[in-house]
C-alpha cells in the first residue's frame, strides 16, 4: 500500500525541498532577455500583473508591469521571487514509480509506460469496485481551462461522482452564503470601489500578509477620510493603523454581526427604501437579532460594548462603505452563517451595487474564483451550474455529447472523500494541484487514508508531501509553462501567458489528462490541441449559466486588461460591478438587480452557535491558524524558494505575554501546544498583538511542523469547510528534547 | 540624470513589513543577490510596526565626508553612490558614521555597498525597484503633486535633526500634517515613548483598551 517513503537523505537529495537562490545567468548583470512575457503571479487570488524575463527558455527574473490596473507594478515578496521556482533542482523531469529499492524510494519511468500503468489501475479498480471507487482531487490554482477539463474528465471519462478540489478549504463558505443572499457567487465590486468608501469594514482578513496589494486600496481609502474597522483576534499589520479594532474571540463573528444589525435597527440606521424594494426576509432577521443587544454581544464576542457601539455608529451612518472578509470568518463550522451575518449588515445599509458601495470575500488562491465556477467542485457543472438540476445537466451533457443519464450525480466534498477512502469505498485516487497531507485538518487521519489507497497517481511539478504516497508521479507543468485564464479576486478574468516550455518529460497538465483518457480508450471529448480550444468549449458550456464567459476571448482580455464576468456576448464589455439598479441578469430577467426570479436579495437568519470544540478545563485555550506573507498555502512552491524561506524559516507560536508569563514561557522558548488530535513543539513568539486566550500558528509546513496535526476536521454543514480557525488546546513549556 | 520632478518619499506609517522591497532590491542589476534596504520591527514584542530604510541621499553626505580614501561620490543630481571599488579600503568609517545606518560593508568584496536609488533605473526615468513593488506604497516614487494628492493627511520633510546638526536629504519622509513638524528630531525620538493611540489586548482589564500614552 501507499506508505510514504521515509524522508531519508537520499529522498531529500532527489526531491527536496531545496531552497533555491539566484545563480548563474540569473545573477549576471547586463543580460539582455530574449523576451518579457506579460502574465500574472502564480500565487494568491489578487493575480498581480508581472513581466517575466526569459532567456534561453529560462525565467531569469522579472520586471514590474506598471500598466496592469489592479497592482500597477506592485508585488509582494512572493511575487518578486516567484521566478525561482523555475529551473529548480527539485523539479520533476520524469515520471516516477514507487520503488522502495531505489534511491529516494522512486525510480524513473518512461512517460508512456507510466500513463499505461495509470490507465490499467484505473480500469482495474473501477471494474472491480465500481466507477465511484476512483476519486479525483484537484485545485484552485489550476487555470480555468484545466479546472474545466478536470471536471469533464472525472464525469465523462472516469464516470466517477467523486471529484472535489482544494477550494473546499478556501472559498466555499463565502460562495454558499453569496448564493443564498444574492443568487450569485462573485465579489460584488471592483477594488476601485474601496478607494472612496466612507467606512471599510474588514472581518477575519489578514490583508497585509495574505492579499498585500489590497492594503494599498484600504490605506488609500483611509487617506481620503475613510474609517477603517478591523475585526480579528490578532493585531495584524492592517489592524495597526485602523480607526477601530474589534478583537473578536475566535468563532464569535456572527454574534458581532447580529449585534451591529441590532444597533442599526434600534437607531434606525437603515435604508428602508432599499430593503423594501430590493430585498426579502428583513422582518425575520430583525426579530432574530432583537436579542443581540450590546451587552450580550459584548459577552459573547469578548469585545467591549463601547467599541461595538462605535462600530455600529460608523457603519450605520456611513453614506458609502465596503465590507471585506476572508477565511477568518469562513473557516468555521458556521462559516456560511458568519458570511450571511456580514451580508445582512450590508443589505440593511443598502450600500451595494453602487459606486463606492461594495462587498466581497477576499479570494485566496490564484484561481479561487474561476476554479469554483466551472465544474471541479463536487456538486457543480460549468457556468456555476448545479449538477442536481436536470436542465443544467441536460445543457452540459449536450455540450459534451453525452446523455444526462451518463453524467454522475453530485459527489462528496474533499474531506469526505478521505472518509470514503478510510471506509474502503474509494480505492484509487488521482490528485493534481492539492497537498492535503499538509493542508487538511487532523492530518494524521489523512496520512492513514493515503496509506490505505490501492493506487494513487499524483500530477505535480515538485514531489509534495502527499505525493510521497503516490504509486505513480506524473511530471506536470508550472504556471509559466502553459497558458489559460484565471479569474482573480474582483471577478476579473485575466490571461496567464506561457513564458517557457516544460523541461524534460514534463507536460502541460491538460495533455497528461488527455493522455490518460486516450490510454483508457475513452478519447472522445479529450482531443483538444490547445488551451484556447478548451476555453472555446468552456465558453459554450458556461453560456446561459450564471458564470457566463461566452463573450470573453483571449483577445478581449488582452485589450481590456481583463474582462469581468458575466460577459454573455461578443459585444459585451463585461460586468465590473454587480447588482447595479437596472442591470440585467438571466435569472431575474429585468425584475431586479439580484440573481433570483424576483430580482431581490435575501436576508437570511444567521443564528449563533459556538465552535465545534469549545474550551474546557482540560483544553482551556483557543488555537487559530493562518498564513505568513512569505509563504503560500502548503508551501510546495514557497518552501523551495530560498529568499522566502529565509524570511520566515519555520513556524512560531504566537502567544500573549500574560499567558506566556503564567506558563513560564519566554520569547524563543520551545513550547508545546496540544489538542485532542495531536501536539506540536515550536519556538514561542511572545507578543502583545494577540488575544491572551488564543495562540496562533501558521500552517505552511509538513510533518512535525504541521499545525494541521492539531486542527479539527469538523465542517460547516452547508459549505463543508473545515473549522481551521478555532479548536481547543492546552499549552506548556516544552520538556526534554522538545516533544 | 534622474528627472528633477521625480522624488522619493518614505512613509513608515504605511509599512506592513512584508519585505517586498528587500526582496526586490536584491534583483537590482547593479548588486544582484544583495539587498541594500534595511527593514526591521521597531519593537515586535509590543507592536507589528516595521520601518524600511533606504539611503536618504544627504546633501552633504556624512559617509563621503568621513571616507579617508575619497571613495564615495555623489552624482550631479544628488544620488550618493556605492563606494568606488578601486578606492574603497573597507575601513568601515562610513558604516559607523552614517546617521541613518545605511551603508553595508560587504566583507566578501571588501567594499561598502549602499542604496543608490536604483540609479540604473531612475536615471532612465523608471522608478526604483523597491518603490515600484511596495504593496502599501510606504516607499513611493513620483512627483510632489502626486504625493500631495495621494496623502492629504501627511506632509513631506527632508530635514533631520541630530542634536545641533540638521541634515538635509534628497529623500523625503512623510509626517502627519497635524504634528506641524518642520523636521524630524531623530535624537529626541530615540528616547521618546510611543504617543497617540495604541491598542493593547489585556485580559485583566477587559479585552479592549485604547490607551492615550505620552
Interface residues (C-beta under 8 A of the other chain):
Chain A: X21 X22 X26 X27 X28 X29 X30 X61 X62 X64 X66 X71 X73 X74 X75 X76 X77 X79 X80 X81 X208 X209 X212 X213 X215 X216 X219 X220 X223 X224 X235 X236 X237 X238 X239 X240 X241 X245 X246 X247 X249 X302 X303 X304 X307 X629 X630 X643 X644 X647 X656 X657 X658 X667 X685 X686 X687 X688 X689 X690 X691 X692 X693
Chain B: X13 X14 X16 X17 X18 X19 X20 X22 X23 X24 X26 X27 X29 X30 X32 X33 X44 X45 X46 X47 X48 X49 X50 X127 X129 X132 X133 X134 X135 X136 X137 X150 X151 X152 X153 X154 X199 X200 X201 X202 X203 X204 X206 X207 X208
